[in-house]
């Protein structure tokens, strides 16, 4: 397709896609200002992974194992569900 783009199945949509996704400078899209809400959502998204990693590490010291370690799929599912709902609430808040 690189040699002859006209053979592409979606070649007829090329102009429409470029108009929708490229700015007037042709260097990409304009996403607007990076607000505090965006920063909070990004922080919550990062925190979800930190909590997941912390929860699945089998923490062992001496002869006992602390409760946070040894988490499995149900715990990871609950983690992502919780943070997904929380991020959705933050995003919907105006």
N, C-alpha and C positions, 0 to 999 in steps of 0.2 A: 504494500500500500504506500510505502514511502516513495517508490518510483513513480507511481501514478495514483494520486489521491482520488481521482474521479471514480475509481473502481470501488471505493468504500461504500458500504451500505448506507452510511449517514452523511455522505458528502453534500447532499442537498440541504442539510441542516447547518452546515459550517458557518455561514454568514450569521444566522440567527444565534448560534452558540457564542460566537465571538462578540456579538453585540451585547448579549446577556452577561458574559463572564469577564470581558476585558474592559478596562477603563479607556478613556480617550487617549491616554498615553500608550496603551497597549502593554502595560507592565503588570497586569493583574487586576484583581478586584479591589474595591474600596470598602473596607469593612467598618469604617467609622471609628469613633473614638473608643479607646480601651478604658472602660469605666471601672468604678470600684466594684460594681456588681460582677463584672467579668473577672476581676481579680479574685473575688470571694469564691466564685464558682471554680476557678482554676485551683485555688487553694484547697477547696473541699475535694476536688477530683484527685489531687495529689495525696491528700490525707487519707482517702479511701485505700490507696495502694500501700501507704505506710502502715495503716491499721491491719491490712490483710497480711503483709509480710511479718509484722510483729506477732500476729496471731498464729501463724503456721510454723514459726521457728520453735523447735523443741528446746526450751530453756532448761538447762540442767545445771544445777550447782550441788555439789556434794552428792548426797544419796537421794535427793528429792527432786521432783520436777514441778515447777510452778504451773498454776492453772492456765496462763495464756497460751502456752505451747501445745502443739499437737492438734490444732484445729484442722478441720477438713472441709469438704465441699459444702455442707450445710452452713457452716460458719462464714465461709467466703460468700455464699449466696446471700445470706442475711446482711453481710457487710455491704455488698454492692446494691442490694435492694434499699437498705437504709440510706446510703449516700445518694443513690439515684433519686429517691423521693425528696431528700433534703435539697439536692441541687435543683430539682424541678420546682420546689417551693420558692427557693431563692430566685430562680429565673422568672417565675410568674409574678413575683412581688414587684409592684411598680413604684 
